[in-house]
Amino acid sequence: MGNGQCDTFELRDRMMQELRQAFQRVEEEQLGQLLDEICQAKRVFVYGLGRERLMLQAFAMRLMHLGLTVHVVGDVTTPRIGEGDLFLTSSGTGYLATVEALMKIARTARARIAFFTAATDSPLLPMVDQAVLIPARTMRDDRNGTSSVQPMGTLFEQVQLMLLDMLAMRLKERLGRTETDMVELHTNLE
């Protein structure tokens, strides 16, 4: 296709290559440590904004299907966070004022904090117990001219969803859950 545009199959191939490269560069040790944090937590609280929030909500649903107690921060039924709980949050760019504010609340309440980001220089990293660094383009990178065929933070969000789904599969194994167990916990209000 002319004028620098890609045809559908070329675009698909480039997207898959970007996903594969970013996914493979995530450190397995960080994922294993996050898995441990989730297993040790009394309850898991997830918080994100925009599309990252949607990825975390999808993960919260899977945690519920696995029989874990999970809350999405901002829902009216979210209880008080406390010691023994895990606050799982995300900022691909490395900083959001609301994420920082909620991290401070979680820390004061003696909860553990896990954090997804692409920013190795994030000012929030000193506040967390476990970080998962995703080497993928974010909104911040757009301003820096980082190349990707996908707009804005799409690559970060896609890799994040894949990682969270992989964590759910590993949790399923570790917790000894079956697909039948998970289906039994699926909502019947539909």
C-alpha positions, 0 to 999 in steps of 0.5 A: 500500500502506498503513502507509508500506510500498511495493509491489514496483514502487514499491520497485524504482523507488526502488532504481533511482533511488538507484543511478542517483543515487549511481552518477552522482555518482562522479567519472570522474577517480577511476575513470580513475586507478584504471584506470591504477593497475591497468594499471600494477600487477605484481599486484593484491591485494584485501581487504575485509570482509563484503559489500564483500569479496564485491564485491571478490572478484567483481572479482578474478575478472574481473581473473583472466579478463582475464589479470591476476595477482590475489590475495584477501588471506586466501587461503592462496595469497596471496603477499607484497605488494611494490613494483609491486603494488597493494593494493585495499581498501574501507571504506564507513564510512571506517575498519576497523582491519584495513584500516588495519593492512593498508594499513600493511603494504602501504605498508611493502612499497612497494605502491600503495594504492587505496581505496573509501569513502563517507567523505570524512573517512576517517582512512585517506585520507592513506595511499592513492595513489588513492581512489574516493569512492562517495556512498552510504549505509553502515552509519555513515550508518544511525546518522546517519539518512541515508535510503535504502529499502535497509538498512545499506550495501546501496546502497554495495555495489551501486554498488561492484559496478557500478563494478567491473564497469564498470572490468572492461569498460574494462580489457577494452578497454584490454588488447585482450581479447576475450570469447573470451580471457576464457572461455579463462581461466574455470575448468574445475574445475566 
